[in-house]
Structures are given as C-alpha cells and as structure tokens.
Amino acid sequence: MLSNEDYSVFFNYIASHGFIVVAPKLFRLFPPKLPSQQDEIDMAASVANWMPLYLQGVLQRYVTGVEGDLEKLTISGHSRGGKSAFALALGFSNIKLDVTFSALIGVDPVAGRSVNDRTLPHVLTYKPNSFNLSIPVTVIGSGLGNHTISYAPNYVSHQQFYDECKENLLHFVITNFRPKATMRRTLGGIMVAFLNAYFRDDGRQYYAIIANTSLAPTNLFAEKKGFNFGFATTYAQL
C-alpha cells in the first residue's frame, strides 16, 4: 500500500525529469468513500477532458515558461487505479474522451479480489492478446500476489493484464519491495526510462534495464512482448 505522502514523493520524482503530472484524488479511504469502479473511470475521463481546456492556465499560474504537450499523453494508475487506466484506454468510459492517450503504464493493476469477485466493468477477458491497444504499454507488478495478504491475487493481477496485451509491451516485477524508498526509486526509474524512450526518442536507459535488470536498486524481473518502438538499433545493445 502507498500513502498520500508516498505518492507525493513519487510524483515529484517524475516531475523532476521534466514531465507534467496530473494526479486527481478520485476517492478517500479514511473515512471510506469509494465510488464504483465505473464512476472512477468516468471521473478519470472527465479529468482527461479538463486538460485541453484548463491545464495551461494552471501551469501559467504556478510555473513560468512551461507548456503541456497533450500529443504526448500517458495514462497511468496503481492497483485498482491501474485497472481503471486500462479500462479508460480500452474505451470503457461512459464519457467521450476529447484527448488521445499515447502510452499506458499499469502499476500493480488488479481487477478484483478473485476471478469470481471482480469489479465492474469486466476488463479482463481471459483470452491471451485480446486487449485492443495499439499504444506502448508497461506493466509493473510488486510480486505481492501470492502472499498471505494478497494485494493482487492470481488471475486478476498484473500478470493477467500483461497476458492480455498484444504487443509493444514490457512487464516488470519488483520482487523485493522493502524499504518503500527503494521501491519508489525502482518504480520511478522504470517509468521515467519508459517515458524518455517513447516521448524523447531516448531508449538507452530503458533498453539497459531490460538487458540487465541488476541495474535496478532491488530485485527486478523483466519480460517483453512484441517490443518494437522503432528506436535506433544501437540502443538495443546497451
């Protein structure tokens, strides 16, 4: 589990590399006020549609000389939010999107408590390569699925989301998730490397992580599926 402070530290890390982070708080846990997952997906769609109209005004108010490029827009989410990110990218929102996502990052996405207790809408099809996604995807898992207290149970976890993606996909599993600071460093490093690779045509760090996962500050597993972003071939040798 990540606290609000964990998220803030993590978002600041992503932003420090020159990326704009828009992170709405769609519900609260204490006291519990949890919307349905469909409502959460629709709220996320509303936030996405807010950006073309209002993001630049907010940036001008707080930061000088920064412009958002909505041609390079990534949707991401953690845990239940990871499923919502996939659902939004797959067209499950009841609200029509006015923007187009160029990439997707799912962080420990989970579709419910078990195969028979999944949240609606049902995104998982249990058919390999069935997701109709044409954008690059990175799925990151924590390796917590088989623990006594399972945050991402088997068959509704990051592995299933990976299995159902078609191509242009990397799957990472962080198997040693303590301390939290190390987990954040590893997660942040993967995400920044992915964003640099796709949006800045600099895949050196990303390919280096794939080729040698021991570069990560903790235990890391990586696998790829149809991965071809069209970067310079020399990068693949790093």
N, C-alpha and C positions, 0 to 999 in steps of 0.2 A: 504494500500500500504506500502511496505517496501523499504527503501532507501538502497543504497550500504553500508552505514555505519551500518544500522540495520543488514544486512546480515553478515557483518564482525564481529560484536559483537556476533551474534548468532553462527556463525561458530567457533569462538574462544571458546565459551562455550562448544560446542560439543567436540572440540579437547581437551579441558582441562580435559575431562573424559577419555582420552586415545584412542580416535577414530581418524582416519585419514580422513580428509575432502578434497575431490577434488571437487572444485566448479567452473566450467568453466563459463565464461561470453559469452553466445551464441549470444547476440544481445545487441544493445544500444537503449535507449528510447529517449535520447536528444543529437543531433537531431535524429529523428526516423529512425531506420534502422532495420526493423523487417523482419526476414525470414519467409517463410511459415512454418506452424507447422510441416509438413513432413520434411523440411530441418532441423528444430530444432531437431527433433527426430533422424535424421541421424547424425547430429553433435554430439549429446549426445552419440550415439553408437560409433562414432569414438574416443571420449574421453575415453569411457569404454575400447575399444580395445587398447588404448595407455598405459593403466596402467600396463599390464603384461610386457611390453617392457621397460618402462621408469620411472615408479613410484619409484622404489627402488633407481635408480640413483639420482633422485631429493631429496629423503629423506636423502640419504647419504651426499648430498651436504649441507643440512641445519640442519639436526638433527642427533645426534650421537646415535647409538645403537637402532634404530627404524626400524622395518621391517613390511611391509604391508602384510596382510593375505587376499588374494583375494578369499579364500574359504569362507570368511565371508563378502560378498559384498552386500551393501544395495543401492538401487536406490531411490532417493527422489526428489521432486520438489514442487514448490509453484505456485498456481494459474494456469496460462497457462502451466507452467513447471510441475505442478502436473499431468495434463493430459498427458504431454509428458513422464513422468515417468511411468505412467500406460501403455501408448502405447508401450514404449520400452520393458517393462516386458511382454507385451502380444504379442510381435513379429511383431509389425508394422513397424520396421525399414527396409529400403532398403539395409542396410549394415549388413552383417552377424556378429553376436556377437561372440567374442573369449572368453568371460567370462560368468559366470552364476550368476545371482542375487539370493541371499539367502533370501532377505526380501525387502519390499516395504513400503515407507511412503509417502502418499499424503497429502500435506498441502494445504487446501482450493482448491482442483483441480477444474477447470472449463473448460467445453467443448465448450464454445462459449457464444454469447450474449443472445441466446434463443434457444429453441428446433429447430426452423426453420432457425437459423443463427449460425450453429456450424462450427467450424474449421475442415478442413480435416487433417488426416483421421478420419472418424467417429468411435470412440472407443465405445461409449455408444450404447447399443442395445435396451434398454428399456424393457429388459426381466430380471426378478429377478434371481440372482445367475448364470448369464450367463458368467462371466469372467472365462476364463480357466487359473486360477492361483493356484498353489499348494504351494506357499510360504506364510509365515505370512505377514499380511498387517495391517497397522494402517492408518486410515483416520482421519485427523484433520480439522475441519471447524471453521470458525470465527463467525458464526451467522450473517453475513452481507447480506445474500441472499435476505431478504425481505425489506431491507432499501430502501429509495428513490433513492439513488445512489447505485445500486446493483452491487457489485463486483463479485458475484457468483449467478446468477439468478436461480430461481426454475427450476428443471428438467434438469439442466446442471451443477449442483453444487456437493459439497461433498456428499450430501445425496444420489444422484443418483449413484455415484461411490460406495458408501457403499452398496446400494441395489443390485448392480450387482455383488459384490464379493460373493464367495461361503462360505468360512469357514476360520478359523484361522484369524479372523478379529476383530479389535476393532475400534470403531468410537467415537471420542471425538468432542465436540463442545464447544468452548470457547465463552461464550455469553457476557462477558464484556471484551472488547479488549483495554481499555484505563486504564492507560497510556501504551505506547508501551513497556516500560521496563517490566511491569507486563506480558504483552502478550508474550514477548520473554522468560521470566522465565518459564511461564506455558508451552509454546511450547517446549522449550529446555528440561524441566524436563520430559515431556511425551516421547520425542524422546530418551533421554538417558536411561530412565527406560525401554523402549521397546528394545533398543539395548543390554542393560545389560541382560534382560530376555532371549533374543534369542541367543545371542552370548557368554554370560558368565554364562549361566545357573543360573542366579540370578534374579528370578522374584519377589522378595519381594516388591520392590518399585512399580513395575508395577501393581501387584495384589492389593497393598494397595490403589493405585489411583483408580482402578476400584471399589473396595469395598467402598471407602469413598472419593468421589470427592471433599469434602470440604477441603481436604488436599492441594488442589491447591490454589495459591495466588489470584485467581479470580474465577468467576462463571464458573463451568465446568459441562458438561453433558457427560455421557458415556453409550455406549451400546455395546454388543458383539454378535458375530455370530459364532457358531461352534468353540469357542476358546478353543484349547487344544494343548499347546506346549509340553506337557509331562513333565512339571516341577514337582518337589516334591509336593505332595498334601498338605503338611503343609503350603506352600506359600499361597494357596488359602484362608487360614483362616486369613491372615493379613488384 
